[in-house]
Amino acid sequence: MLSNRGETYAEAGLANAYLGHLKTPFDKENKEGVVSFSNAENIASGLDRTSLTYHEGPFGSRRLREAMAELITSYFYPASPITSDNILFTSGVTSLNAVCALCLTDPKDGILLGQPIYGSFNGDFSVPSSCQLIYASFQGDDPFGPSAMIRYEEAVLKARDENGVSVRALLICNPHNPLGRCYPRETLVALLQFCQKYQIHLISDEVYALSVYEEDNSTDGFVSVLSIEPANIGVNPALIHVLYGMSKDFAAAGLRLGCLISQNQRFLQAALSTSIAGFFLWIDLSKCLDPTLIADQGGWAAESDLSNRLLQIGVKMASGYAYHNEVPGWFRIIFSVEMETLKEGLSRIVKFYLSSGGSS
Ligand SMILES: Cc1ncc(COP(=O)(O)O)c(C=O)c1O
């Protein structure tokens, strides 16, 4: 379903530490909770820490994702419920384009799109991933009518038979940039069935969804691809992905917020591993490694055990293994946290260090 490269991202699970049950962060009033030295974030005191830190993951706080799920539910009329678990944020739709290309194509695979279309897709998709953009020419046919499928099909077959290119996704822009039109429901159904036939993903950039004016009875207005129930038309929901963001409808292009909405958890998992972000010290806790574990299972297993023991005393830090360190037992400590949190965390580490073999 994903490309080989996408599967590698999904396996890497770089955001796994943020998924599942989150431990309560340290509270300076009652001195309870986990002191996290694990993320390179600069805490600005006085502001809501969950919204402005990595606490709930580098893919948007739960609150933000829930708010977006509500917006999508109210305005896109999704056929199946959309929750915060179906949404992840990056810095604008532009970054999402790269994420889609990286996860859905391998180098030289193709992404199909009609002519004309938003010109920056070329750079956004092909530069980071080395995929190829395959343009379908409509030769006078209406690109928004079901007959456009014939042109898309010709382009897929030509790419495959004449150039050996495997098309992995169809990219549409709805409402369309630059044509300024919305896709009618029946065309979206035909596009979905076309994607199902060739087992390719449909990426629908709906960044202008709410910038629709002068609706009249002759058109449906904006119809999101999410509002079509794929099961009713024999289409796999895992092939459908929507891109949305703040740049157009919220006139906030400088905010750099874009989101991916998908029912495909494997794709979301892969996409999480493509995102990244100095306030650190690299510290040596190798004296606290369990020598029996080192002898039985090796140094890296002992480092993982040490990491768990630190978590038990309420300190979370990234360990050396994650940074390809040469020897086990090193940790990255972030010092750009509030002073009380820093003091509490350091005192927990020092006590732990002295009681587990370290010398002062
Ligand atoms: C169709 C389309 N998608 C994406 C973008 C860029 O979106 P963002 O600012 O979220 O990167 C634009 C900007 O013009 C656009 O026209």
The ligand as a Gaussian input file, in Angstrom:
#p B3LYP/6-31G(d) Opt

LIG

0 1
 C       -3.330000      24.454000      -4.025000
 C       -2.380000      24.921000      -3.001000
 N       -1.917000      24.052000      -2.104000
 C       -1.024000      24.435000      -1.165000
 C       -0.578000      25.748000      -1.096000
 C        0.430000      26.112000      -0.029000
 O       -0.158000      25.919000       1.235000
 P        0.673000      26.207000       2.583000
 O        0.780000      27.697000       2.759000
 O       -0.181000      25.578000       3.653000
 O        2.006000      25.560000       2.456000
 C       -1.047000      26.683000      -2.007000
 C       -0.556000      28.092000      -1.954000
 O       -0.750000      28.884000      -2.834000
 C       -1.975000      26.272000      -2.981000
 O       -2.459000      27.124000      -3.873000

